[in-house]
Amino acid sequence: MPLVAVVGPRQSGKSTLLKSLYPKIKYVSLEDPDRRLFAREDPRRFLSAYGPPAIIDEVQQAPELFSYLQTLIDDTGRAGQYLLSGSQNFLLLSQVSQSLAGRVGLVTLLPFSFNEAGVSRLTADELMFKGFYPRIWDKHLDSAQWYSGYVQTYLEKDVRQIKNITNLILFQKFLKLAAGRTGQSLNLSSLGNEVGVNHNTIQSWLSILEASFITFRLPPYYRNINKRLVKTPKLYFYDTGLAASLMEIDSARQLASHPLRGALFETMIVNELIKKNFNRGQLPRAYYLQDKSGHEVDLIFKQQNDLLGIEIKAGETTAGDYFDNLIYWQGKKLIDKNRSLVIYGGRENQPRESGRVMSWRNLNQLARL
């Protein structure tokens, strides 16, 4: 591709990655007000001054660049002309996707995975509370303080850049209520009623969270022949530490007895498995499965015609009912018992008649998803 873009949430390590991989390529960040003004007022001269090749960081700060980039790369036809990075999802920005369609290779960089963070010394509660943003781990920062500053920076910079929201206090209330719904089916009207806005506003605000990699929607898996399957997506935060901060959880000890501990554990595991795909340069084909009678499988990965069904349980001891929903869908011939897995909060892996039980600490043993 003539352009390669590394996208992901603010502070996920995009700039560090690009500068360490390509130390000899000219680097420019549009966080710098002078360079941002230069790029916006004279994009043609800016691109001439910086490359190619060049790394342009936080490129979404100057959307004027994209049409000029299109002309430039079409004229030369060379691969690898610019490396871009941004804390917004370019696929969700219409002016970018139109200019760069077929010209840009996208790489998604989320916060640390288990292996990158090195989680062996921590309990699940400590890990969920700390979250996975690299700076917290690298600088040994107090996570509660860091997330408080992150939210303020996000509200003041990113939100206003994507959409001019006049009532930031109301938007912050929405953020906190959304965090309390991580791992749950998304009900726009219910969320809107609690925030005090209509469901169209909630839809618009959710698109902001998705564009800036704060949340994502896990779609339901359904087939046209089965009209009893639930077709509402589930909402997840990309980071449990951020979600816990927005829930006003102040310590790992408080999290241990919190009513939403199970939802945060599920959020952590879903993210870890999705990161395994993104870190291999693959888009995750991930879903959840539920019928209108409540038989739910937390996570489904589709591989050709093969489905891997995963139930996620926060308990540290396996219980007899952990496989109930997987067994139900095995009976419907949708999931095979050899592709049925329970990930739980304990330490041992166990083979069972209806599938496998795997410790959350051993997710690196899942070779493919």
C-alpha positions as CSV (number, residue, x, y, z in Angstrom):
1,M,0.0,0.0,0.0
2,P,1.2,3.6,-0.6
3,L,0.0,4.5,2.9
4,V,0.0,2.5,6.1
5,A,-2.0,3.9,9.0
6,V,-1.6,2.7,12.6
7,V,-4.9,3.5,14.5
8,G,-5.9,3.0,18.1
9,P,-6.9,4.8,21.2
10,R,-4.9,7.8,22.5
11,Q,-1.8,6.6,24.5
12,S,-1.9,3.0,23.1
13,G,1.7,3.3,21.9
14,K,1.3,4.2,18.2
15,S,4.0,6.9,18.1
16,T,6.5,4.9,20.1
17,L,6.0,1.9,17.8
18,L,6.5,3.9,14.6
19,K,9.5,5.8,15.8
20,S,11.2,2.7,17.1
21,L,10.6,0.7,13.9
22,Y,11.6,3.5,11.6
23,P,14.1,5.8,13.4
24,K,15.6,7.2,10.1
25,I,12.3,8.3,8.6
26,K,11.3,12.0,9.1
27,Y,8.7,12.3,11.8
28,V,6.1,15.1,12.4
29,S,3.3,15.3,14.9
30,L,0.2,17.4,14.2
31,E,-0.3,17.7,18.0
32,D,2.2,20.6,17.5
33,P,0.0,23.7,16.9
34,D,2.5,25.3,14.4
35,R,2.8,22.2,12.3
36,R,-1.0,21.6,12.5
37,L,-1.6,25.1,11.2
38,F,1.0,24.6,8.4
39,A,-0.7,21.3,7.3
40,R,-4.2,22.9,7.3
41,E,-3.3,26.2,5.5
42,D,-0.8,24.8,2.9
43,P,-1.2,21.0,2.7
44,R,0.7,20.7,-0.6
45,R,3.7,22.5,0.7
46,F,3.5,20.6,4.0
47,L,3.6,17.3,2.2
48,S,6.6,18.5,0.1
49,A,8.4,19.5,3.3
50,Y,7.7,16.2,5.1
51,G,8.6,13.3,2.9
52,P,7.9,11.1,1.3
53,P,8.8,9.0,3.1
54,A,7.6,10.4,6.4
55,I,5.6,9.5,9.6
56,I,2.7,11.9,10.2
57,D,1.4,11.5,13.7
58,E,-2.2,12.4,14.8
59,V,-3.0,13.0,11.1
60,Q,-6.7,13.4,11.8
61,Q,-5.9,16.8,13.2
62,A,-5.6,18.1,9.6
63,P,-8.3,16.4,7.4
64,E,-7.3,18.8,4.7
65,L,-4.3,16.6,4.0
66,F,-6.2,13.6,2.8
67,S,-7.3,14.7,-0.6
68,Y,-3.8,16.0,-1.3
69,L,-2.4,12.7,-0.2
70,Q,-4.7,11.0,-2.6
71,T,-3.4,13.0,-5.5
72,L,0.2,12.6,-4.5
73,I,0.2,8.9,-4.1
74,D,-1.9,8.4,-7.3
75,D,0.7,10.4,-9.3
76,T,3.7,8.5,-8.1
77,G,2.3,5.0,-7.6
78,R,5.0,4.0,-5.1
79,A,4.4,1.9,-2.1
80,G,5.2,3.0,1.5
81,Q,5.2,6.7,0.9
82,Y,3.7,7.8,4.2
83,L,3.2,6.1,7.6
84,L,0.2,7.7,9.4
85,S,-1.1,7.4,12.9
86,G,-4.2,8.6,14.6
87,S,-6.3,8.2,17.7
88,Q,-9.4,8.0,15.6
89,N,-10.7,5.1,13.4
90,F,-10.2,6.3,9.9
91,L,-12.8,3.8,8.7
92,L,-15.5,5.7,10.6
93,L,-14.5,9.1,9.2
94,S,-16.3,9.6,5.9
95,Q,-13.9,12.3,4.5
96,V,-11.0,10.0,5.1
97,S,-12.5,6.7,3.8
98,Q,-13.5,8.4,0.6
99,S,-10.1,9.9,-0.1
100,L,-8.0,6.8,0.9
101,A,-10.2,3.9,-0.2
102,G,-8.0,1.2,-1.6
103,R,-4.8,3.2,-0.9
104,V,-4.2,2.7,2.9
105,G,-3.4,-0.4,4.9
106,L,-4.8,-0.2,8.4
107,V,-3.1,-1.6,11.5
108,T,-5.0,-1.5,14.8
109,L,-2.9,-1.1,17.9
110,L,-4.9,-1.5,21.1
111,P,-3.4,-1.3,24.7
112,F,-1.2,-4.1,25.9
113,S,-2.1,-7.7,25.7
114,F,-1.5,-10.1,28.6
115,N,1.9,-11.1,27.2
116,E,3.0,-7.5,26.6
117,A,2.0,-6.4,30.1
118,G,3.4,-9.4,31.9
119,V,0.5,-10.3,34.1
120,S,1.8,-13.3,36.0
121,R,2.3,-11.5,39.3
122,L,-1.2,-9.9,39.4
123,T,-4.6,-11.2,40.4
124,A,-7.5,-10.7,38.0
125,D,-8.9,-7.9,40.1
126,E,-5.6,-6.1,40.2
127,L,-5.3,-6.4,36.4
128,M,-8.8,-5.3,35.7
129,F,-8.4,-2.3,37.9
130,K,-4.9,-1.3,36.5
131,G,-5.9,-1.7,32.8
132,F,-3.6,-2.1,29.9
133,Y,-2.4,1.3,28.7
134,P,1.4,1.1,28.2
135,R,2.3,4.3,30.1
136,I,0.8,3.0,33.3
137,W,3.0,-0.1,33.1
138,D,6.1,1.6,31.7
139,K,6.2,4.4,34.2
140,H,4.7,2.5,37.2
141,L,2.0,5.2,37.5
142,D,-1.0,5.3,39.8
143,S,-3.7,4.1,37.5
144,A,-6.6,5.9,39.2
145,Q,-4.9,9.2,38.8
146,W,-3.8,8.5,35.2
147,Y,-7.3,7.5,34.1
148,S,-8.8,10.6,35.7
149,G,-6.4,12.7,33.6
150,Y,-7.1,10.6,30.5
151,V,-10.8,11.2,30.7
152,Q,-10.3,14.9,31.0
153,T,-7.9,15.0,28.1
154,Y,-10.3,12.9,26.0
155,L,-13.2,15.2,26.8
156,E,-11.3,18.4,26.1
157,K,-9.5,17.3,23.0
158,D,-10.9,14.3,21.1
159,V,-14.6,14.7,21.8
160,R,-14.7,18.4,20.7
161,Q,-12.5,17.6,17.7
162,I,-14.9,14.9,16.5
163,K,-18.1,16.6,17.4
164,N,-18.9,20.0,19.0
165,I,-20.7,18.9,22.1
166,T,-21.7,21.9,24.1
167,N,-22.8,20.1,27.3
168,L,-19.6,18.1,28.4
169,I,-21.1,17.5,31.8
170,L,-23.9,15.6,30.3
171,F,-21.5,13.7,28.0
172,Q,-19.4,12.7,31.0
173,K,-22.6,11.4,32.7
174,F,-23.2,9.3,29.5
175,L,-19.6,8.0,29.6
176,K,-20.1,6.8,33.2
177,L,-23.4,5.2,32.5
178,A,-22.0,3.5,29.4
179,A,-19.1,2.1,31.4
180,G,-21.7,0.5,33.8
181,R,-23.1,-1.3,30.7
182,T,-19.9,-2.9,29.4
183,G,-20.5,-6.6,28.5
184,Q,-24.3,-6.0,28.3
185,S,-26.8,-5.8,25.4
186,L,-27.1,-2.3,24.1
187,N,-30.4,-0.6,24.7
188,L,-30.2,3.0,23.3
189,S,-33.6,4.1,24.7
190,S,-32.9,2.9,28.2
191,L,-29.4,4.6,28.2
192,G,-31.0,7.7,26.8
193,N,-33.6,7.8,29.5
194,E,-31.0,7.6,32.2
195,V,-28.8,10.3,30.6
196,G,-31.7,12.6,29.8
197,V,-31.3,12.7,26.0
198,N,-33.1,10.8,23.2
199,H,-31.8,7.6,21.6
200,N,-30.6,9.5,18.4
201,T,-28.2,11.5,20.6
202,I,-27.0,8.3,22.3
203,Q,-26.4,6.8,18.9
204,S,-24.4,9.9,17.9
205,W,-22.4,9.8,21.1
206,L,-21.6,6.1,20.9
207,S,-20.2,6.7,17.4
208,I,-17.8,9.2,19.0
209,L,-16.7,6.5,21.5
210,E,-16.2,4.0,18.7
211,A,-14.3,6.4,16.5
212,S,-11.8,7.1,19.3
213,F,-11.5,3.5,20.4
214,I,-13.1,3.8,23.8
215,T,-15.9,1.3,23.1
216,F,-17.0,-1.2,20.4
217,R,-20.1,-3.2,19.7
218,L,-19.9,-6.9,19.6
219,P,-22.5,-8.0,17.0
220,P,-24.8,-11.0,17.5
221,Y,-24.3,-14.1,15.4
222,Y,-27.5,-15.1,13.7
223,R,-28.7,-16.9,10.7
224,N,-31.7,-15.9,8.6
225,I,-33.4,-19.3,9.1
226,N,-33.6,-18.8,12.9
227,K,-35.8,-15.8,13.8
228,R,-35.6,-16.5,17.5
229,L,-32.0,-15.3,17.8
230,V,-31.3,-12.0,19.5
231,K,-30.1,-9.4,17.0
232,T,-29.0,-6.6,19.4
233,P,-25.3,-5.9,19.8
234,K,-23.4,-5.9,23.1
235,L,-21.4,-2.9,24.3
236,Y,-17.8,-3.3,25.4
237,F,-15.1,-0.9,26.6
238,Y,-11.7,-1.5,25.1
239,D,-10.0,-1.2,28.5
240,T,-11.2,-2.4,31.9
241,G,-9.1,0.1,33.8
242,L,-10.8,3.0,32.0
243,A,-14.3,1.4,32.6
244,A,-13.5,0.8,36.3
245,S,-12.4,4.5,36.7
246,L,-15.6,5.7,35.1
247,M,-17.6,3.4,37.5
248,E,-15.7,5.2,40.3
249,I,-14.0,2.0,41.5
250,D,-11.1,3.2,43.6
251,S,-9.1,0.0,44.2
252,A,-8.7,-3.6,43.2
253,R,-10.0,-4.5,46.7
254,Q,-13.3,-2.7,46.0
255,L,-13.5,-4.4,42.6
256,A,-13.4,-7.8,44.2
257,S,-16.9,-7.4,45.7
258,H,-18.3,-5.1,43.0
259,P,-21.6,-6.2,41.4
260,L,-20.2,-5.6,37.9
261,R,-17.0,-7.6,38.5
262,G,-18.2,-10.4,36.2
263,A,-19.0,-7.9,33.4
264,L,-15.5,-6.4,33.7
265,F,-13.9,-9.9,33.7
266,E,-15.8,-10.7,30.6
267,T,-14.7,-7.4,29.1
268,M,-11.1,-8.2,29.8
269,I,-11.2,-11.6,28.3
270,V,-13.1,-10.5,25.1
271,N,-10.5,-7.8,24.6
272,E,-7.6,-10.1,25.1
273,L,-9.0,-12.5,22.5
274,I,-9.7,-9.7,20.0
275,K,-6.2,-8.3,20.5
276,K,-4.8,-11.7,19.4
277,N,-6.5,-11.1,16.0
278,F,-5.5,-7.4,15.6
279,N,-1.9,-8.2,16.6
280,R,-1.7,-10.6,13.8
281,G,-3.1,-8.1,11.4
282,Q,-6.5,-9.8,11.1
283,L,-9.9,-8.4,11.6
284,P,-11.6,-10.4,14.3
285,R,-14.8,-12.3,13.2
286,A,-16.2,-12.2,16.7
287,Y,-19.8,-12.4,17.8
288,Y,-22.0,-13.4,20.7
289,L,-24.9,-15.8,20.5
290,Q,-28.2,-15.7,22.3
291,D,-31.8,-16.7,21.6
292,K,-34.9,-15.0,23.0
293,S,-35.1,-17.7,25.7
294,G,-31.8,-16.4,27.2
295,H,-29.5,-19.2,26.0
296,E,-26.3,-17.1,25.6
297,V,-22.8,-17.9,24.6
298,D,-20.5,-15.0,25.5
299,L,-18.2,-15.1,22.5
300,I,-18.3,-16.8,19.1
301,F,-15.4,-16.8,16.6
302,K,-16.2,-17.8,13.1
303,Q,-13.6,-19.6,10.9
304,Q,-15.1,-20.5,7.5
305,N,-18.0,-22.7,8.5
306,D,-16.5,-23.6,11.9
307,L,-17.6,-21.8,15.1
308,L,-15.6,-21.6,18.4
309,G,-18.0,-21.1,21.3
310,I,-16.6,-19.5,24.4
311,E,-18.2,-19.0,27.8
312,I,-16.5,-16.6,30.2
313,K,-16.9,-17.0,34.0
314,A,-15.2,-14.9,36.6
315,G,-15.4,-17.5,39.3
316,E,-12.2,-19.2,40.5
317,T,-13.9,-22.6,40.9
318,T,-15.6,-24.4,38.1
319,A,-19.3,-25.0,38.5
320,G,-21.6,-27.6,37.0
321,D,-23.6,-25.2,35.1
322,Y,-20.7,-23.5,33.3
323,F,-21.4,-25.6,30.1
324,D,-25.2,-25.4,30.1
325,N,-25.5,-22.9,27.3
326,L,-22.8,-24.5,25.3
327,I,-24.5,-27.9,25.6
328,Y,-27.8,-26.3,24.5
329,W,-26.2,-25.0,21.3
330,Q,-24.4,-28.3,20.8
331,G,-27.9,-29.9,20.8
332,K,-28.9,-27.4,18.1
333,K,-25.9,-28.5,16.0
334,L,-24.5,-25.0,15.9
335,I,-21.4,-25.6,18.0
336,D,-19.3,-28.8,18.3
337,K,-18.2,-30.0,21.7
338,N,-14.6,-30.1,20.4
339,R,-14.9,-26.4,19.7
340,S,-16.5,-25.5,23.1
341,L,-14.5,-23.6,25.7
342,V,-15.1,-22.2,29.2
343,I,-12.6,-19.5,30.3
344,Y,-12.7,-18.9,34.0
345,G,-11.0,-17.1,36.9
346,G,-9.2,-20.1,38.3
347,R,-5.8,-21.5,37.5
348,E,-6.2,-25.1,36.1
349,N,-7.0,-26.3,32.6
350,Q,-9.5,-29.2,32.6
351,P,-10.8,-31.5,29.8
352,R,-14.6,-32.1,30.1
353,E,-17.0,-34.2,28.2
354,S,-18.8,-31.2,26.8
355,G,-15.6,-29.1,26.0
356,R,-12.6,-27.6,27.7
357,V,-12.1,-25.5,30.8
358,M,-9.2,-23.0,30.5
359,S,-7.7,-20.6,33.0
360,W,-7.7,-17.0,32.0
361,R,-3.9,-17.0,32.6
362,N,-3.4,-19.6,29.8
363,L,-5.0,-17.7,26.9
364,N,-1.7,-17.7,24.9
365,Q,-2.4,-21.5,24.4
366,L,-5.2,-20.6,22.0
367,A,-3.3,-21.0,18.8
368,R,-6.0,-19.6,16.5
369,L,-9.3,-17.8,16.7
